Amino acid sequence: MTQGKTPFFIQILERWDNTAWGMIAVPLGMFLAGGVVLFFGCTFFERMSERFPARYAGLAQSSFAWCRRVGLLLLFCLCLGLAIENVSDFLLENRTRDASSLLKSSGLQLRKVSRVVVRSAFGGARFAIVVLAAFWVCRFLEEAVRVFFARDNGLRALENSENRSKVRLETLRTTSTYVVRLVVAVVAVLVCMQTIGLSIAPLLATAGVASVAIGLGAQTLIRDVVAGFFVLVEDQYAVGDVIELGTHGGLVESLTLRVTKLRSADGSAIFVPNGEIKMVRNTTSEWARVDFRVRVRLQEDLPRVETLLQDILASLATDLPSDVTGKPEYLGVDKLEEKYAVLRAWVRTRPLSRHRVERELNARVLRAFGAHDVQFPSA
């Protein structure tokens, strides 16, 4: 019974579609029905996405909102194309023998316009799907990069270098995110070009030749960028460290993937391309140490001098707790010469505090030895 009613209903719809009102009413009804379904469907899923985790809720809501807007626009173009095609069919039916050539030519032009509109609608739909998929893939990879660098995977600095760790991880995350966006954007553009009917073979061939030419002409730049990336990954040094790069040394003022900027002791700015760095001597990586040595005459009372030096080291650790880490170590007599003996001690400090602690230690030893009549050997 149902199978008999269906062809009858379709015949009535086709006859009514051929009327003057049906030519506009049918596409309009399709647009209204499809628009209502699309609007309420996207709105429903947009509200349901509020239950997602916080980092996904905003992404899902914006995606469904864009789906609603783009879907309504594409549906409008499709229904407009159908309406134009109906009008062109009506003009080309030639129901009367006196149909003018103007009506026929108008019908032909409208049919061409309708085809263009319909094809544009379908092409726009494919284009929108590619763009939305690229957007989701890009955000997924960005989230994966964020989670990777947020884990304790050996890329963090020690606990006494929290600010350095944050800066370093943020630089790595920003660089990786930029690479991900660039790769996804290039792939999405190529897919979109192929979707709308443009051949990408000549573009790929041209890009291959251009990449070879650019690679040959920019070998130094690529080497600098790769070396800078590994400097960050391996945490060789960071902004604020005091380092020596071969014959150059100073405070690291800025660090990019291509170049490292140093500030020397006399105030000169030194720019070193990362690709030219062969050896790095970092004097402030994670912690530093004062290698203290003092010469005393062989005639001095050695136990008294050692006790005096140990007291100075203990007071130094007590008075400078923000600079000195751990207990200073007195190592004993490190060297014997004809006229003097060398006493040696180690004081572990925080980064960038070594020189300040060393100067303070020298001043205290000078005052204490002078107060207790401990003589320094003559040169």
Helices and strands as residue ranges (DSSP letters): H 2-17, H 20-48, G 49-51, H 54-92, H 101-150, G 159-161, H 162-195, H 201-217, H 219-233, E 242-245, E 248-255, E 259-263, E 269-273, G 274-276, E 281-282, E 288-297, H 302-319, E 329-336, E 340-349, H 354-371
